Amino acid sequence: MSGGVERSSRRPWAAFSHESFPYDWVPIVFATFKVIALGVAMYFAVKWQYDQGEKGTTRALLQTGGKVIALFTIALAAVGLFAFSLSRMLGLDLNLP
């Protein structure tokens, strides 16, 4: 082939280079979709919390929030302890430089 990209019979995908088939737009589209999806989800989460707050009392809401925070903290500590012990068991060096 003169002037074109030479195709290899063993590697048919070798004809596609970064210049001829750019994927620069993929991270932009995915990041935009992610931001939009998370924004919509956050909007509905806040709206739902606000609607629930109008139904119940503030004290019950604070108690539930405290329980959720405590449960999250315990779960975070458990996962961290599990990861640390697994790393030690596998022989990974966890010393700070």
Secondary structure, 3 states (H helix, E strand, C coil): CCCCCCCCCCCHHHHCCCCCCCCCHHHHHHHHHHHHHHHHHHHHHHHHHHHHHHHCCHHHHHHHHHHHHHHHHHHHHHHHHHHHHHHHHCCCCCCCC
